[in-house]
Amino acid sequence: MLYSVPFAFFGKTFGQRQPTVVQLFHQHEIVTTHPRLRKPGVRYTGRDHQPPAAKAWREHDP
């Protein structure tokens, strides 16, 4: 499974715990929490984790 992290943490190394949720840690501090996914290959991206350009594209009005 693939989980997102805030854009500022892109490329960093994380630890994780997986009870019923996935918590991602960077330097012993929780960076984000996601619901645990059950299907292999599924992705979860938090809307607030995307870079500014992606947010602008998602929110534009066609």
Secondary structure, DSSP 4 states (H G I P E B T S, - for coil): -EE---GGGTT---EEE-SSEEEEEETTEEEEEEEPP-STT-EE--GGGS-HHHHHHHH---
